[in-house]
Amino acid sequence: MTDRKNIFSVSPYEDVIGFSRAVRVGDLVFVSGTVAWGPDGKLLGAGDVYAQAKQTLANIEGYLREAGASLKDVVRTRIYLTDIGRWQEVARAHREAFGDVRPASSMLEISRLAEPEMLVEIEAVAVLSAAARRA
């Protein structure tokens, strides 16, 4: 049996729904749909897709780090936007976070997220590099 590590966040939805923010199983790390929660559990970047995307990606980076991975290990992202007309704002944040990594990615418009202030949600999948596996 491969070891499993569950990682949790400040999201109030994890206990209500019964999920983990991220799960590492072997060399794989799956990060659930993540939004711009600040350390105090309050959503950051009200009305600002770019700011929410930046915070969301910083949150994902922290969960990956806790799992022994980094943004360089990400092979897949999914981006959910409540207004696809603002895709360039989230694309800018994604490009800044991933640079030359260039994971496979999808960007989808959805009608809404759990709270009206949430404008973007991102999920990620990472495959640990050989160096990360040794760490």
HULIN-V482817 format. One record per run of one state. SS is the DSSP state (alpha for helix, beta for strand, coil for the rest). FROM is the first residue (numbers start at 0). TO is the last residue. If there is no record, write none. Layout:
BEGIN
ss:from:to
SS:FROM:TO
SS:FROM:TO
END
This chain:
BEGIN
ss:from:to
coil:0:2
beta:3:6
coil:7:11
alpha:12:16
coil:17:20
beta:21:24
coil:25:26
beta:27:33
coil:34:35
beta:36:36
coil:37:41
beta:42:42
coil:43:47
alpha:48:65
coil:66:69
alpha:70:72
beta:73:80
coil:81:82
alpha:83:97
coil:98:102
beta:103:108
coil:109:118
beta:119:126
coil:127:128
alpha:129:133
coil:134:134
END
